Amino acid sequence: MMRLATTEQIFGPQGVRPPWDLRTALERGVRPAVCFQNPDDVVKDPHLTFRDKREILSSWASDASAVQDEPRLRWLLGTIEPVPLHEVLAALKRLDSMEAGHDKRTH
């Protein structure tokens, strides 16, 4: 089976299946960052929860995703190319603002 994931669908031998949450995708061995070109794609994705977005962006910002000999770059498994760490941190900051605004509207 080809394991290709977007937040909208997972392709398998039976075709397209309905969306799963990030946890289910990870349990099935699907790389969560496939199809995300940059951190903004994660922030803008309407199918991910705030928690899922934070989890992906935090993995991207992690030293484990640092490019060898290029500490200012991060390359998350499943992404096409490395991105500057400052872009990942900026996306996390925007996510914080969005989540804070969401919490104010729900209370």
ABEGO torsion letter per residue (X at the ends): XBBBBBAABBBBAAEBBBBBBAAAAAAAGBBAABGBABAAAAAABAABBAAAAAAAAAAAABAAABBBGBAABBBBBGBABBBBAAAAAAAAAAAAAAAAAAAAAAX
